Amino acid sequence: MQVQGKYDAKAFLMEQMTRAQGLRLKRLSEEAYQPAQYDRDLSSAEAARRIRALEAEIELANSF
């Protein structure tokens, strides 16, 4: 039973966003005036999705 618990903890840690993602997401969310996009408890996949969306939004705004 403990082995399963250790595996779940490892999977959970692997799923969390990386420090680099967190820093990038925080900076982008502030630059885009959308601080609510940053959340410390995001998964890596969700952080990547939000980063892509914010980058696209900022690029679009800079094109005007």
GROMACS elastic network, one bead per residue, 0.5 to 0.9 nm:
[ bonds ]
;  ai    aj funct       b0    kb
    1     4     6  0.53354   500
    1     5     6  0.65476   500
    1     6     6  0.89172   500
    2     6     6  0.61935   500
    2     7     6  0.85519   500
    3     6     6  0.51394   500
    3     7     6  0.62062   500
    3     8     6  0.86673   500
    4     7     6  0.50255   500
    4     8     6  0.61860   500
    4     9     6  0.86776   500
    5     8     6  0.51162   500
    5     9     6  0.62615   500
    5    10     6  0.86585   500
    6     9     6  0.51190   500
    6    10     6  0.61992   500
    6    11     6  0.86091   500
    7    10     6  0.50802   500
    7    11     6  0.61177   500
    7    12     6  0.85235   500
    8    11     6  0.50412   500
    8    12     6  0.60468   500
    8    13     6  0.86284   500
    9    12     6  0.50193   500
    9    13     6  0.62246   500
    9    14     6  0.86130   500
   10    13     6  0.51936   500
   10    14     6  0.61987   500
   10    15     6  0.85907   500
   11    14     6  0.51065   500
   11    15     6  0.61446   500
   11    16     6  0.88872   500
   12    15     6  0.50501   500
   12    16     6  0.64711   500
   12    43     6  0.88439   500
   13    16     6  0.53419   500
   13    17     6  0.85215   500
   14    17     6  0.79951   500
   14    18     6  0.86889   500
   14    43     6  0.87608   500
   14    44     6  0.80919   500
   15    18     6  0.88498   500
   15    42     6  0.86831   500
   15    43     6  0.53857   500
   15    44     6  0.56585   500
   15    45     6  0.77137   500
   16    41     6  0.71243   500
   16    42     6  0.62103   500
   16    44     6  0.50498   500
   16    45     6  0.83203   500
   16    47     6  0.88240   500
   17    20     6  0.81507   500
   17    21     6  0.60450   500
   17    22     6  0.65673   500
   17    40     6  0.81841   500
   17    41     6  0.77088   500
   17    42     6  0.59937   500
   17    45     6  0.73706   500
   17    46     6  0.80147   500
   17    47     6  0.62068   500
   17    48     6  0.82075   500
   18    21     6  0.51058   500
   18    22     6  0.62282   500
   18    23     6  0.87263   500
   18    43     6  0.86762   500
   18    44     6  0.65736   500
   18    47     6  0.87744   500
   19    22     6  0.50029   500
   19    23     6  0.62331   500
   19    24     6  0.86073   500
   20    23     6  0.52104   500
   20    24     6  0.61457   500
   20    25     6  0.84648   500
   21    24     6  0.51313   500
   21    25     6  0.58882   500
   21    26     6  0.84039   500
   21    44     6  0.76340   500
   21    47     6  0.65984   500
   21    48     6  0.72354   500
   21    51     6  0.79725   500
   22    25     6  0.51529   500
   22    26     6  0.60365   500
   22    27     6  0.85854   500
   22    38     6  0.77349   500
   22    39     6  0.81851   500
   22    40     6  0.70124   500
   22    42     6  0.87380   500
   22    47     6  0.74733   500
   23    26     6  0.52038   500
   23    27     6  0.62338   500
   23    28     6  0.86354   500
   24    27     6  0.51949   500
   24    28     6  0.60843   500
   24    29     6  0.84656   500
   24    51     6  0.74266   500
   25    28     6  0.51340   500
   25    29     6  0.59045   500
   25    30     6  0.84808   500
   25    37     6  0.77376   500
   25    38     6  0.60755   500
   25    39     6  0.87071   500
   25    47     6  0.70365   500
   25    48     6  0.84457   500
   25    50     6  0.73624   500
   25    51     6  0.56680   500
   25    54     6  0.82620   500
   26    29     6  0.52289   500
   26    30     6  0.62584   500
   26    31     6  0.86233   500
   26    35     6  0.73855   500
   26    37     6  0.79900   500
   26    38     6  0.55056   500
   26    39     6  0.82811   500
   27    30     6  0.52882   500
   27    31     6  0.61515   500
   27    32     6  0.86637   500
   27    38     6  0.89077   500
   28    32     6  0.60372   500
   28    33     6  0.84180   500
   28    34     6  0.83379   500
   28    35     6  0.86728   500
   28    37     6  0.89355   500
   28    38     6  0.87656   500
   28    51     6  0.72402   500
   28    54     6  0.63761   500
   28    55     6  0.71999   500
   28    58     6  0.82957   500
   29    32     6  0.51696   500
   29    33     6  0.60500   500
   29    36     6  0.74243   500
   29    37     6  0.58541   500
   29    38     6  0.62729   500
   29    50     6  0.89442   500
   29    51     6  0.84131   500
   29    54     6  0.69187   500
   30    34     6  0.59443   500
   30    35     6  0.54287   500
   30    37     6  0.88926   500
   30    38     6  0.86895   500
   31    34     6  0.76594   500
   31    35     6  0.86910   500
   31    54     6  0.89657   500
   31    58     6  0.79322   500
   32    35     6  0.79725   500
   32    54     6  0.69399   500
   32    55     6  0.87806   500
   32    57     6  0.76478   500
   32    58     6  0.63650   500
   33    36     6  0.88610   500
   34    37     6  0.58245   500
   34    38     6  0.80603   500
   34    54     6  0.88506   500
   35    38     6  0.57911   500
   35    39     6  0.87601   500
   36    39     6  0.71786   500
   37    50     6  0.70701   500
   37    54     6  0.86899   500
   38    41     6  0.89993   500
   38    42     6  0.83523   500
   38    47     6  0.83146   500
   38    50     6  0.84710   500
   39    42     6  0.59612   500
   39    47     6  0.86412   500
   42    45     6  0.80888   500
   42    46     6  0.61113   500
   42    47     6  0.59939   500
   43    46     6  0.52345   500
   43    47     6  0.61054   500
   43    48     6  0.85555   500
   44    47     6  0.51380   500
   44    48     6  0.61562   500
   44    49     6  0.86729   500
   45    48     6  0.51217   500
   45    49     6  0.62571   500
   45    50     6  0.87465   500
   46    49     6  0.50081   500
   46    50     6  0.62005   500
   46    51     6  0.85264   500
   47    50     6  0.51634   500
   47    51     6  0.60538   500
   47    52     6  0.86266   500
   48    51     6  0.50642   500
   48    52     6  0.62132   500
   48    53     6  0.86443   500
   49    52     6  0.52586   500
   49    53     6  0.62579   500
   49    54     6  0.86964   500
   50    53     6  0.50290   500
   50    54     6  0.60603   500
   50    55     6  0.84507   500
   51    54     6  0.52201   500
   51    55     6  0.60423   500
   51    56     6  0.85578   500
   52    55     6  0.51471   500
   52    56     6  0.61632   500
   52    57     6  0.86138   500
   53    56     6  0.51845   500
   53    57     6  0.61755   500
   53    58     6  0.86530   500
   54    58     6  0.60566   500
   54    59     6  0.84358   500
   55    58     6  0.51681   500
   55    59     6  0.60369   500
   55    60     6  0.85311   500
   56    59     6  0.50692   500
   56    60     6  0.61028   500
   56    61     6  0.86087   500
   57    60     6  0.51114   500
   57    61     6  0.61924   500
   57    62     6  0.86265   500
   58    61     6  0.50606   500
   58    62     6  0.61132   500
   58    63     6  0.86578   500
   59    62     6  0.51170   500
   59    63     6  0.63103   500
   60    63     6  0.51999   500
   60    64     6  0.72261   500
   61    64     6  0.59081   500
